Amino acid sequence: MDKINLRQKMRLLRKNILTNEAYVFGEKLLLNLQELVAGHNKIAIYHACHGEISLEPFIKYGLAHNKEIYRPVALRTSKMLKFERVVDLMDRDIFVDEGYKLFDEIKCYNLDLVIVPLLAVDKSGHRLGQGGGYYDSTFGKLTPRPIMCGVGYEWQLRDVIPSDEWDVPLDYFVSDQHIYKFTG
């Protein structure tokens, strides 16, 4: 199945998940993420939407345990992400207006761990995202780069998904049930 059709299929599956269900799965996800984030303090997250597994339990945990939590910020005219410190649980859109001033920015190369959304991931660590290319553009040529960890539901793990040479591979996939470590 090509990327376009797989994206459509996975979006339809995820669309049926209610917000309260996504939160319950997010609580299970937190139990697995705690092990992975133990040695990391500067962590990028995203605000879940459209049936994505909730990161709210993790954000609460991180803020309560003195982790520096950052959210992605982007302009629609650029494929590069910036990261702004999270100080509360308010959901914010990733896209901001041209004149937006970041509250407290960290450069992407100073992050320890980046938690990224996905529609699907395969057993080799290839991630299928929304198709915008923001994470790939931001982290693709960065060396060394932070640990890249996709999060999602267990059913989002596939045997093989299509990938391109510019796709940034994941180091980990953490689901509501397991932690998967990929070897590059």
Rosetta silent file (secondary structure, phi, psi, omega in degrees, C-alpha in Angstrom):
SEQUENCE: MDKINLRQKMRLLRKNILTNEAYVFGEKLLLNLQELVAGHNKIAIYHACHGEISLEPFIKYGLAHNKEIYRPVALRTSKMLKFERVVDLMDRDIFVDEGYKLFDEIKCYNLDLVIVPLLAVDKSGHRLGQGGGYYDSTFGKLTPRPIMCGVGYEWQLRDVIPSDEWDVPLDYFVSDQHIYKFTG
SCORE:     score description
SCORE:     0.000 S_00000001
   1 L     0.000  135.307  179.927    0.000    0.000    0.000 S_00000001
   2 L   -78.137  170.090 -175.558    1.383    3.448   -0.878 S_00000001
   3 H   -61.149  -41.680 -177.364    1.745    6.303    1.621 S_00000001
   4 H   -61.744  -49.178 -179.135   -1.353    8.194    0.468 S_00000001
   5 H   -68.125  -38.474  178.417   -3.691    5.219    0.817 S_00000001
   6 H   -65.117  -40.808  176.737   -2.112    4.080    4.079 S_00000001
   7 H   -58.712  -46.578  179.980   -2.529    7.607    5.519 S_00000001
   8 H   -60.070  -45.558 -179.550   -6.213    7.603    4.577 S_00000001
   9 H   -61.951  -47.209 -176.580   -6.753    4.167    6.108 S_00000001
  10 H   -69.074  -36.786  176.507   -4.946    5.011    9.354 S_00000001
  11 H   -62.230  -41.076  178.679   -6.720    8.379    9.712 S_00000001
  12 H   -63.106  -42.888  178.741  -10.085    6.629    9.397 S_00000001
  13 H   -63.172  -43.453 -177.232   -9.153    4.102   12.081 S_00000001
  14 H   -72.208  -30.701 -177.840   -7.891    6.801   14.432 S_00000001
  15 H   -60.166  -26.836 -177.664  -10.876    9.084   13.789 S_00000001
  16 L   -79.944   -3.346 -177.981  -13.164    6.642   15.630 S_00000001
  17 L   -88.137  124.855  179.530  -11.301    7.054   18.926 S_00000001
  18 L   -77.030  156.294 -178.085  -13.070    9.315   21.387 S_00000001
  19 H   -56.758  -43.494 -179.625  -11.167   11.917   23.413 S_00000001
  20 H   -68.046  -32.537  175.633  -11.784   10.123   26.709 S_00000001
  21 H   -67.633  -43.174  178.974  -10.583    6.827   25.193 S_00000001
  22 H   -60.602  -34.692  179.117   -7.431    8.527   23.883 S_00000001
  23 H   -68.749  -43.259  178.464   -6.804    9.841   27.412 S_00000001
  24 H   -61.231  -43.512  176.278   -7.140    6.363   28.970 S_00000001
  25 H   -64.599  -34.325  177.388   -4.689    4.983   26.406 S_00000001
  26 H   -64.182  -33.499  175.811   -2.443    7.970   27.204 S_00000001
  27 H   -66.621  -38.675  176.488   -2.355    6.909   30.858 S_00000001
  28 H   -68.327  -39.450  176.899   -1.169    3.447   29.766 S_00000001
  29 H   -58.918  -42.386 -179.363    1.360    5.071   27.438 S_00000001
  30 H   -54.984  -41.262 -179.360    2.721    7.107   30.358 S_00000001
  31 H   -58.703  -38.782  178.827    3.662    3.936   32.232 S_00000001
  32 H   -78.153  -35.267 -179.554    5.884    2.894   29.313 S_00000001
  33 H   -68.661  -31.393 -178.759    7.244    6.392   28.655 S_00000001
  34 H   -54.805  -41.607  179.827    8.396    6.828   32.257 S_00000001
  35 H   -63.529  -42.935 -176.698   11.079    4.193   31.750 S_00000001
  36 H   -71.223  -36.740 -174.639   12.351    5.832   28.566 S_00000001
  37 H   -87.880   -1.748 -175.000   12.427    9.424   29.854 S_00000001
  38 L   -50.159  -41.874 -176.421   14.107    8.632   33.173 S_00000001
  39 L   -99.420   12.713 -176.378   17.487    9.952   32.059 S_00000001
  40 L  -121.462  139.213 -177.418   16.250   12.803   29.860 S_00000001
  41 L  -115.916  -26.339 -178.214   15.261   16.301   30.920 S_00000001
  42 E  -108.191  100.293 -168.126   14.661   18.328   27.735 S_00000001
  43 E  -123.180  127.645  175.214   11.758   16.636   26.007 S_00000001
  44 E   -92.743  137.889  178.231    9.698   17.749   23.015 S_00000001
  45 L  -125.636 -172.189  170.333    6.060   16.672   22.867 S_00000001
  46 L  -142.326  160.780  175.909    3.060   17.520   20.706 S_00000001
  47 L   -93.750  120.023 -174.893   -0.560   18.263   21.544 S_00000001
  48 L   -69.445  147.335  174.929   -2.701   15.337   20.390 S_00000001
  49 L  -154.831  167.186  175.469   -5.737   15.806   18.153 S_00000001
  50 L    54.732   42.505  176.833   -7.997   13.815   15.821 S_00000001
  51 L    85.131    2.325  176.329   -7.882   10.617   17.880 S_00000001
  52 L   -63.550  150.058  177.853   -4.127   10.641   18.537 S_00000001
  53 L   -59.681  135.889 -174.002   -3.118    8.998   21.789 S_00000001
  54 L   -73.052  134.976  173.913   -3.210   11.635   24.511 S_00000001
  55 L  -102.181    3.270 -179.855    0.036   13.027   25.864 S_00000001
  56 H   -57.495  -44.713  176.669   -1.733   15.010   28.582 S_00000001
  57 H   -58.747  -38.433  178.796   -0.907   12.399   31.279 S_00000001
  58 H   -68.330  -41.715  179.459    2.744   12.547   30.196 S_00000001
  59 H   -60.889  -44.827  176.750    2.813   16.352   30.169 S_00000001
  60 H   -58.576  -46.664  178.996    1.386   16.420   33.708 S_00000001
  61 H   -59.658  -49.057 -177.865    3.980   13.861   34.792 S_00000001
  62 H   -60.922  -45.632  179.743    6.833   15.763   33.155 S_00000001
  63 H   -64.450  -37.717 -179.852    5.889   19.104   34.661 S_00000001
  64 H   -72.078  -21.748 -178.022    5.475   17.506   38.111 S_00000001
  65 L  -109.367   27.085  174.279    8.916   15.835   37.838 S_00000001
  66 L    57.194   31.359  172.446   10.849   18.934   36.771 S_00000001
  67 L   -82.891  144.844  172.462   11.264   17.859   33.152 S_00000001
  68 E   -87.249  112.360 -176.592   11.634   20.658   30.631 S_00000001
  69 E  -105.655  132.916 -178.113    8.773   20.032   28.219 S_00000001
  70 E  -126.924  147.221  177.977    8.694   21.752   24.812 S_00000001
  71 E  -114.518  150.964  177.874    6.066   21.904   22.083 S_00000001
  72 E   -75.966  144.982  176.792    6.629   22.312   18.345 S_00000001
  73 E  -133.378  135.558 -178.315    5.843   25.650   16.737 S_00000001
  74 E  -144.438  154.206  168.329    5.768   26.227   12.980 S_00000001
  75 L   -97.673  146.712  178.262    4.882   28.750   10.335 S_00000001
  76 L   -68.092  -16.093 -178.524    2.893   27.429    7.394 S_00000001
  77 L   -90.754   -1.264 -178.185    5.506   29.040    5.132 S_00000001
  78 L  -136.060  148.255  177.717    8.422   27.029    6.560 S_00000001
  79 L   -95.244    2.732 -177.668    9.045   23.333    7.119 S_00000001
  80 L   -94.508  132.869  177.206   11.321   23.939   10.100 S_00000001
  81 L   -89.079  146.633  166.781   10.017   23.459   13.628 S_00000001
  82 E  -115.964  163.756 -176.641   10.940   25.601   16.598 S_00000001
  83 E  -128.772  129.273 -175.762   10.342   24.458   20.157 S_00000001
  84 E  -117.981  139.158 -178.414    8.719   26.470   22.935 S_00000001
  85 E   -62.539  136.593  176.575    8.633   25.623   26.630 S_00000001
  86 L   -92.045  128.136 -179.930    5.333   24.245   27.950 S_00000001
  87 L  -119.197   -7.375  179.365    4.220   25.871   31.185 S_00000001
  88 L  -151.916 -178.949 -176.529    0.617   24.658   31.374 S_00000001
  89 L   -93.352    5.448 -176.895   -1.735   22.029   29.953 S_00000001
  90 L   -65.229  127.727  175.027   -3.468   24.310   27.451 S_00000001
  91 L   -67.873  138.557  178.117   -3.639   22.788   23.970 S_00000001
  92 L  -134.127  145.909  177.116   -2.104   25.027   21.358 S_00000001
  93 L   -70.367  142.338  178.430   -2.047   24.796   17.603 S_00000001
  94 L   -65.578  -31.824 -176.542    1.350   23.979   16.145 S_00000001
  95 E   -88.272  132.460 -179.370    0.921   26.728   13.549 S_00000001
  96 L  -125.096  162.151  177.962    1.477   30.335   14.638 S_00000001
  97 L   -72.419  157.896 -177.083    1.283   33.703   12.904 S_00000001
  98 L   -49.993  -40.418 -175.799    4.385   35.249   11.364 S_00000001
  99 L   -89.272    9.200 -176.508    4.936   37.728   14.220 S_00000001
 100 L   -63.054  132.426  177.193    4.546   35.191   17.047 S_00000001
 101 L  -102.717  122.049  179.525    7.188   35.534   19.765 S_00000001
 102 L   -67.107  139.254 -179.332    8.190   32.273   21.430 S_00000001
 103 L   -65.694  -53.621 -177.716    7.875   32.294   25.224 S_00000001
 104 L  -153.293  101.275 -172.638   11.013   30.280   25.981 S_00000001
 105 E   -93.513  147.328  169.361   12.718   28.626   23.005 S_00000001
 106 E  -124.494  140.903  176.506   15.157   25.744   22.880 S_00000001
 107 L   -73.898  143.975 -174.346   17.112   24.898   19.746 S_00000001
 108 H   -57.896  -31.014 -178.653   16.234   21.465   18.350 S_00000001
 109 H   -75.789   -8.837  176.981   19.814   20.222   18.755 S_00000001
 110 H   -95.513   -2.732  176.900   19.614   20.864   22.525 S_00000001
 111 L   -74.543  147.391  175.398   16.670   18.517   23.038 S_00000001
 112 L   -88.678  -39.575 -171.867   17.352   15.130   24.643 S_00000001
 113 E  -145.340  135.633  177.715   14.246   13.346   23.394 S_00000001
 114 E  -119.838  118.838  176.932   11.619   14.175   20.785 S_00000001
 115 E   -94.687  118.485 -173.414    8.216   12.511   21.057 S_00000001
 116 E  -115.786  146.072  176.166    6.631   12.556   17.619 S_00000001
 117 L   -76.216  162.330  177.009    3.120   11.814   16.392 S_00000001
 118 L  -157.998  159.357  171.256    2.502    9.185   13.761 S_00000001
 119 L   -96.636  -34.522  177.918   -0.158    7.463   11.740 S_00000001
 120 E  -157.240  160.186  175.908    1.831    4.234   11.480 S_00000001
 121 E  -145.319  147.078  177.500    5.269    2.818   12.226 S_00000001
 122 E  -109.007  176.168 -172.587    6.906   -0.363   11.042 S_00000001
 123 L   -72.248   -1.635  173.952    9.150   -2.855   12.778 S_00000001
 124 L  -103.913   -1.759  179.568   12.251   -1.162   11.358 S_00000001
 125 L    92.731   10.750  174.706   11.379    2.255   12.793 S_00000001
 126 L   -77.657  129.778 -176.131   10.025    3.851    9.631 S_00000001
 127 E  -107.000  136.643  171.172    7.373    6.409   10.600 S_00000001
 128 E  -105.995  110.160  179.338    4.385    7.480    8.556 S_00000001
 129 L   -96.037 -161.824 -178.745    3.445   10.990    9.624 S_00000001
 130 L   -72.580  -18.638  177.559    0.801   13.394    8.380 S_00000001
 131 L   105.630    1.090 -179.950    2.824   14.131    5.245 S_00000001
 132 L   -78.917  -25.984  177.819    3.899   17.704    5.973 S_00000001
 133 L    81.109   13.595 -176.397    7.569   16.830    6.412 S_00000001
 134 H   -65.727  -47.952 -179.716    8.126   19.116    9.414 S_00000001
 135 H   -67.473  -40.575  179.346    9.959   16.595   11.612 S_00000001
 136 H   -64.185  -41.614  179.327   11.978   15.247    8.677 S_00000001
 137 H   -66.748  -39.185 -176.839   13.009   18.773    7.600 S_00000001
 138 H   -73.131  -42.497 -172.328   13.940   19.813   11.132 S_00000001
 139 H  -107.648   -7.593 -173.332   15.868   16.718   12.189 S_00000001
 140 L   -57.170  -43.463 -176.164   16.887   15.069    8.894 S_00000001
 141 L  -104.373    6.730 -177.511   20.366   16.562    8.531 S_00000001
 142 L   -80.417  124.282  175.662   21.015   17.142   12.223 S_00000001
 143 L  -137.774  131.035  -12.757   23.950   15.165   13.655 S_00000001
 144 L   -71.287  162.136  178.245   23.908   14.146   16.291 S_00000001
 145 L  -115.113  161.421  176.959   20.192   14.400   16.745 S_00000001
 146 L   -62.975  165.371  173.953   18.042   13.866   19.824 S_00000001
 147 E   -65.131  129.949 -178.923   16.478   10.489   20.452 S_00000001
 148 E  -104.507  120.583 -176.539   13.412   10.228   18.212 S_00000001
 149 E  -127.563  114.330  173.408   10.474    8.394   19.768 S_00000001
 150 E   -82.418  146.213  176.247    7.173    7.824   18.026 S_00000001
 151 E  -129.121  148.549  179.536    4.138    7.208   20.202 S_00000001
 152 E   176.968 -168.990  178.680    0.795    5.687   19.372 S_00000001
 153 L   -81.674  151.757  179.991   -1.561    2.803   19.757 S_00000001
 154 H   -55.439  -36.754 -177.598   -0.297   -0.748   19.485 S_00000001
 155 H   -69.804   -8.537  177.383   -2.417   -1.283   16.343 S_00000001
 156 H   -81.915   -9.741  176.878   -0.416    1.452   14.558 S_00000001
 157 E   -80.427  124.673 -178.334    2.612   -0.861   14.449 S_00000001
 158 E  -119.547  162.600  176.648    2.849   -2.552   11.031 S_00000001
 159 L   -65.295  -51.998 -178.263    5.251   -5.078    9.560 S_00000001
 160 L  -145.260  137.673  170.898    6.402   -2.750    6.762 S_00000001
 161 L  -127.568  155.518  179.147    5.363    0.704    5.607 S_00000001
 162 L   -66.263  143.965  178.360    6.625    2.639    2.601 S_00000001
 163 L  -142.263  159.229  178.204    9.514    4.997    3.306 S_00000001
 164 L  -118.316  163.803 -176.798   11.664    7.476    1.447 S_00000001
 165 L   -62.401  -25.936 -178.218   15.365    8.296    1.834 S_00000001
 166 L   -87.340   -6.978  179.412   14.572   11.631    3.546 S_00000001
 167 L   -68.723  128.361  178.462   12.359   10.056    6.225 S_00000001
 168 L   -79.709  120.931 -179.890   13.945   10.342    9.662 S_00000001
 169 L   -72.844  154.346  176.808   13.901    6.904   11.315 S_00000001
 170 L   -87.998  149.488  171.982   12.702    6.466   14.865 S_00000001
 171 L   -87.919  -31.458 -178.543   14.889    5.188   17.662 S_00000001
 172 E  -142.747  153.981  163.727   11.847    4.002   19.634 S_00000001
 173 E  -126.943  124.728  177.805    8.146    3.420   19.312 S_00000001
 174 E  -115.488  125.373  179.490    6.227    3.485   22.583 S_00000001
 175 E  -113.484 -176.509  175.782    2.645    2.281   22.576 S_00000001
 176 L   -69.566   -9.197 -177.106    0.013    1.779   25.207 S_00000001
 177 L  -120.858  -31.107 -172.321    1.377   -1.781   25.546 S_00000001
 178 L  -146.216  167.112  169.435    5.104   -1.924   24.743 S_00000001
 179 E  -114.976  127.177  177.277    8.396   -0.132   24.149 S_00000001
 180 E  -115.293  128.100  177.096   10.127   -0.995   20.866 S_00000001
 181 E  -107.537  130.899 -179.569   13.769   -0.079   20.298 S_00000001
 182 L  -104.268  145.299  175.319   14.986    0.046   16.710 S_00000001
 183 L  -107.621  125.506 -176.487   18.534   -0.519   15.590 S_00000001
 184 L   -68.891    0.000    0.000   19.598    1.693   12.692 S_00000001
